[in-house]
Amino acid sequence: MQQHRLLPARQHPPRPSRSRTLTGLLASAAATAGLLLTALAPGAQAVAANPYERGPAPTNASIEASRGSYATSQTSVSSLAVSGFGGGTIYYPTSTADGTFGAVVISPGFTAYQSSIAWLGPRLASQGFVVFTIDTNTTLDQPDSRGRQLLSALDYLTQRSSVRTRVDASRLGVMGHSMGGGGSLEAAKSRTSLKAAIPLTGWNTDKTWPELRTPTLVVGADGDTVAPVGTHSKPFYESLPGSLDKAYLELRGASHFTPNSSNTTIAKYSLSWLKRFIDNDTRYEQFLCPIPRPSLTIAEYRGTCPHSS
């Protein structure tokens, strides 16, 4: 009689409990959701990486607009209340929700008053800066004096002004027209901690600036007969250190006094420069690099790209 051997029953792995299965599914879903949110929200990571970004992501339309996203206010500063410069007007974002802002002081030119460069105040402030347009001690002050006055105004703005708590004293810049532009170079030479300098059709007897360590945008005008680009703006730019972040913008169809009126090209590139170097906002790098090409408003543009700081 043939004997049959009983085989052991096939063993099956234990089935996971319903609670363990549910926990695994939830964990997987959470991980997927986290990856999706990371992909969809790069802005959150950018903000964390750069706490100085202010305002929405820029577009060509937004940087050419006459006003940015911030509502602004202004306050007058009497010459009697300050020393070292002639008073002026401070323009600033009304909201404090975003924290402090970088700041820029702007000097007028020879025989001129702050009214000649006042258009830049609300235009730049509405993009997220505190802006101080100043009068000088006298309208005849030379560039070296205007440079010292720009620095005095910065010190007042950050230490004594009614808006000092809105300003980040570590992120400051200077601008100026004509002799005020020459003064902005003098200020940057004296205070290397400045983050940006922008001379607008600048005038100065000193043509060479190898000492500068401040990122500098030199703006000239092709029709300038007061401070011709061949003897002022171009030598200024060419003498700046090769290792420095620098640019030269020559306006087409423009005169020495073009910066005294609202000008989209001046505003667009000045704003991009200030954002890039005072706020370290690389979202504005796209408007500076690659080098802008000649156009109806640009006769020439030179620069160091990409920018390093």
C-alpha positions as CSV (number, residue, x, y, z in Angstrom):
1,M,0.0,0.0,0.0
2,Q,1.5,3.3,-1.1
3,Q,2.0,5.8,1.7
4,H,1.4,9.5,1.2
5,R,3.5,12.0,3.0
6,L,1.6,15.0,4.3
7,L,3.3,18.3,3.2
8,P,3.3,21.3,5.5
9,A,0.8,23.9,4.6
10,R,2.2,26.8,2.5
11,Q,3.3,29.7,4.7
12,H,2.0,33.2,4.0
13,P,3.5,36.4,5.4
14,P,1.3,38.0,8.0
15,R,-1.0,40.6,6.6
16,P,-0.5,44.1,7.8
17,S,-3.0,45.5,10.0
18,R,-5.5,48.1,8.6
19,S,-4.0,50.8,10.9
20,R,-0.5,50.2,9.7
21,T,-1.6,50.4,6.0
22,L,-3.5,53.6,6.6
23,T,-0.4,55.1,8.3
24,G,1.8,54.3,5.4
25,L,-0.6,55.7,2.9
26,L,-0.9,58.9,4.8
27,A,2.9,59.3,5.1
28,S,3.3,58.7,1.3
29,A,0.6,61.3,0.5
30,A,2.2,63.8,2.8
31,A,5.6,63.3,1.2
32,T,4.1,63.7,-2.3
33,A,2.3,66.8,-1.2
34,G,5.5,68.3,0.3
35,L,7.4,67.7,-3.0
36,L,4.5,69.3,-4.9
37,L,4.4,72.3,-2.7
38,T,8.2,72.7,-3.0
39,A,8.0,72.6,-6.8
40,L,5.1,75.1,-6.9
41,A,6.4,77.6,-4.4
42,P,10.1,78.5,-5.2
43,G,9.3,82.0,-4.0
44,A,9.2,80.8,-0.4
45,Q,12.7,79.4,-0.7
46,A,13.9,82.5,-2.4
47,V,12.6,84.7,0.4
48,A,14.2,82.6,3.0
49,A,17.5,82.8,1.1
50,N,17.4,86.5,0.7
51,P,15.5,88.4,3.4
52,Y,16.0,91.7,1.6
53,E,13.8,91.1,-1.4
54,R,11.0,93.7,-1.4
55,G,7.9,93.6,-3.7
56,P,6.7,91.1,-6.2
57,A,8.8,89.5,-8.9
58,P,9.7,92.2,-11.4
59,T,8.7,92.4,-15.0
60,N,9.8,94.8,-17.7
61,A,6.4,96.5,-17.3
62,S,6.8,96.8,-13.5
63,I,10.3,98.4,-13.7
64,E,9.2,100.8,-16.4
65,A,6.1,101.9,-14.5
66,S,5.9,105.3,-12.9
67,R,4.9,103.7,-9.6
68,G,5.7,100.4,-7.9
69,S,3.6,98.3,-5.6
70,Y,4.2,100.3,-2.4
71,A,2.1,103.2,-1.3
72,T,4.4,106.0,-0.2
73,S,4.5,109.0,2.1
74,Q,6.9,111.9,2.4
75,T,8.3,114.2,5.0
76,S,10.2,117.4,4.7
77,V,13.5,118.0,6.5
78,S,14.3,121.6,7.3
79,S,17.8,122.9,6.7
80,L,17.6,124.4,10.2
81,A,17.1,120.9,11.7
82,V,20.3,119.3,10.2
83,S,24.0,120.0,9.8
84,G,26.3,119.1,7.0
85,F,23.8,119.5,4.2
86,G,20.8,121.6,3.3
87,G,17.8,119.6,4.3
88,G,15.5,117.8,1.8
89,T,12.5,115.5,1.4
90,I,12.3,111.8,2.5
91,Y,10.1,109.5,0.5
92,Y,9.3,106.1,2.0
93,P,7.0,103.1,1.8
94,T,4.0,103.6,4.1
95,S,3.7,100.0,5.2
96,T,6.2,98.4,7.7
97,A,4.8,94.9,7.1
98,D,7.9,93.9,5.1
99,G,10.4,95.2,7.7
100,T,13.2,97.6,6.9
101,F,14.3,99.0,3.5
102,G,17.5,99.9,1.9
103,A,18.0,103.6,1.3
104,V,19.5,106.0,-1.2
105,V,20.3,109.7,-1.0
106,I,20.2,111.9,-4.1
107,S,22.0,115.2,-4.7
108,P,21.1,117.8,-7.3
109,G,23.6,119.5,-9.6
110,F,25.3,122.9,-9.9
111,T,23.0,125.8,-9.2
112,A,20.1,123.4,-8.7
113,Y,17.7,122.4,-5.9
114,Q,16.2,119.1,-4.8
115,S,13.2,119.9,-7.0
116,S,15.3,119.1,-10.0
117,I,15.6,115.4,-9.0
118,A,12.4,115.1,-7.0
119,W,10.7,112.8,-9.6
120,L,13.0,110.0,-8.5
121,G,11.8,110.1,-4.9
122,P,8.3,108.6,-5.1
123,R,9.3,106.5,-8.1
124,L,12.0,104.6,-6.3
125,A,10.3,104.6,-2.9
126,S,7.2,102.9,-4.4
127,Q,9.5,100.1,-5.5
128,G,10.7,99.5,-1.9
129,F,13.4,102.0,-0.9
130,V,13.6,105.0,1.4
131,V,14.7,107.9,-0.7
132,F,16.2,111.2,0.5
133,T,16.4,114.0,-2.1
134,I,18.5,116.8,-0.6
135,D,19.4,120.4,-1.1
136,T,23.1,121.3,-0.7
137,N,24.5,123.9,1.6
138,T,24.8,126.3,-1.4
139,T,23.9,125.8,-5.0
140,L,27.5,126.4,-6.0
141,D,29.0,123.5,-4.0
142,Q,31.6,121.5,-5.8
143,P,31.6,117.6,-6.1
144,D,33.9,117.0,-3.1
145,S,31.6,119.0,-0.9
146,R,28.5,117.3,-2.3
147,G,30.0,114.0,-1.6
148,R,30.5,114.9,2.0
149,Q,26.9,116.2,2.1
150,L,25.5,113.0,0.7
151,L,27.2,111.1,3.5
152,S,25.9,113.6,6.1
153,A,22.4,113.0,4.8
154,L,22.8,109.3,5.0
155,D,23.9,109.6,8.6
156,Y,21.0,111.8,9.4
157,L,18.6,109.4,7.7
158,T,19.8,106.4,9.6
159,Q,20.4,108.0,13.0
160,R,18.1,110.9,13.6
161,S,15.3,111.1,11.0
162,S,11.7,110.3,11.8
163,V,11.9,107.2,9.5
164,R,15.2,105.8,10.8
165,T,13.5,102.6,12.1
166,R,12.4,101.9,8.6
167,V,15.9,102.0,7.2
168,D,18.5,99.2,7.2
169,A,21.7,101.1,7.8
170,S,23.8,98.4,6.3
171,R,22.2,98.8,2.9
172,L,22.8,102.3,1.5
173,G,23.5,104.0,-1.8
174,V,24.0,107.4,-3.4
175,M,22.9,109.1,-6.6
176,G,23.4,112.5,-8.0
177,H,23.0,114.7,-11.1
178,S,25.9,116.7,-12.7
179,M,28.1,117.9,-9.8
180,G,25.9,115.8,-7.6
181,G,26.9,112.8,-9.8
182,G,30.5,113.7,-9.2
183,G,29.6,113.9,-5.6
184,S,28.3,110.4,-5.6
185,L,31.7,109.2,-6.8
186,E,33.3,111.2,-4.0
187,A,31.0,109.6,-1.4
188,A,31.6,106.1,-2.6
189,K,35.4,106.7,-2.5
190,S,35.2,107.9,1.1
191,R,32.8,105.3,2.3
192,T,33.5,101.9,0.8
193,S,30.6,100.2,2.7
194,L,28.1,101.8,0.3
195,K,26.3,99.2,-1.8
196,A,25.6,101.3,-4.9
197,A,26.5,104.5,-6.6
198,I,24.8,106.1,-9.7
199,P,26.2,109.3,-11.1
200,L,23.7,110.8,-13.6
201,T,25.5,112.8,-16.3
202,G,28.2,113.4,-13.7
203,W,30.7,116.2,-13.6
204,N,34.0,116.1,-11.8
205,T,37.6,117.4,-12.4
206,D,38.8,114.1,-11.1
207,K,38.5,111.6,-14.0
208,T,39.9,108.5,-12.5
209,W,38.3,106.3,-9.7
210,P,40.4,103.2,-9.2
211,E,39.8,103.4,-5.4
212,L,36.1,102.7,-5.7
213,R,34.8,99.5,-4.2
214,T,31.1,100.3,-4.6
215,P,29.1,98.8,-7.5
216,T,28.7,101.8,-9.8
217,L,26.3,102.5,-12.7
218,V,27.6,105.5,-14.7
219,V,24.9,107.2,-16.8
220,G,25.9,109.6,-19.6
221,A,24.1,111.4,-22.4
222,D,25.1,111.4,-26.0
223,G,24.2,115.1,-26.4
224,D,25.8,116.3,-23.2
225,T,27.7,119.5,-23.8
226,V,28.2,120.4,-20.2
227,A,29.9,117.1,-19.1
228,P,30.5,115.4,-22.4
229,V,30.7,111.6,-22.1
230,G,34.2,111.6,-23.7
231,T,35.7,113.7,-20.9
232,H,33.5,112.6,-18.0
233,S,31.2,109.6,-17.9
234,K,33.4,107.3,-20.1
235,P,36.6,108.1,-18.3
236,F,34.8,107.6,-15.0
237,Y,33.6,104.2,-16.1
238,E,36.9,103.1,-17.7
239,S,38.9,104.0,-14.6
240,L,36.9,101.9,-12.2
241,P,38.6,98.6,-11.2
242,G,38.1,95.8,-13.6
243,S,37.1,93.5,-10.7
244,L,34.3,95.9,-9.7
245,D,30.6,95.3,-10.6
246,K,30.1,98.3,-12.9
247,A,28.1,99.5,-15.9
248,Y,28.0,102.4,-18.4
249,L,24.7,103.5,-19.8
250,E,24.7,106.2,-22.5
251,L,21.3,107.7,-23.2
252,R,20.4,108.3,-26.8
253,G,19.0,111.7,-27.9
254,A,19.6,113.1,-24.4
255,S,21.2,116.2,-22.9
256,H,23.0,117.0,-19.7
257,F,19.7,118.0,-18.1
258,T,17.7,114.9,-19.1
259,P,18.0,113.5,-15.5
260,N,16.0,116.5,-14.3
261,S,12.7,115.2,-15.8
262,S,11.0,111.9,-15.4
263,N,12.8,109.4,-17.7
264,T,11.8,105.8,-18.0
265,T,15.3,104.5,-19.1
266,I,17.1,106.2,-16.2
267,A,14.5,104.9,-13.8
268,K,14.5,101.4,-15.2
269,Y,18.2,100.8,-15.0
270,S,18.7,102.8,-11.8
271,L,16.0,100.8,-10.1
272,S,17.5,97.5,-11.3
273,W,21.0,98.5,-10.1
274,L,19.8,99.6,-6.7
275,K,17.7,96.4,-6.3
276,R,20.6,94.2,-7.4
277,F,23.2,95.7,-5.1
278,I,21.4,97.3,-2.2
279,D,18.9,94.5,-1.8
280,N,21.1,91.8,-3.4
281,D,17.9,90.9,-5.3
282,T,19.0,88.7,-8.2
283,R,15.5,88.8,-9.7
284,Y,16.7,92.1,-11.3
285,E,19.8,90.6,-12.8
286,Q,17.8,89.8,-16.0
287,F,17.5,93.5,-16.8
288,L,21.3,94.1,-16.5
289,C,22.7,90.9,-17.9
290,P,23.0,90.1,-20.8
291,I,24.1,93.6,-21.6
292,P,21.2,95.7,-22.9
293,R,21.5,96.3,-26.6
294,P,21.4,99.8,-28.3
295,S,17.9,101.0,-28.9
296,L,15.9,104.1,-29.5
297,T,16.8,105.3,-25.9
298,I,20.2,103.6,-25.4
299,A,23.2,104.7,-27.5
300,E,25.6,102.4,-25.7
301,Y,25.8,100.1,-22.7
302,R,28.8,98.4,-21.3
303,G,29.1,96.3,-18.1
304,T,30.6,93.4,-16.2
305,C,28.4,90.4,-16.4
306,P,27.3,88.3,-14.6
307,H,27.5,90.3,-11.4
308,S,29.3,88.7,-8.5
309,S,27.9,90.3,-5.4
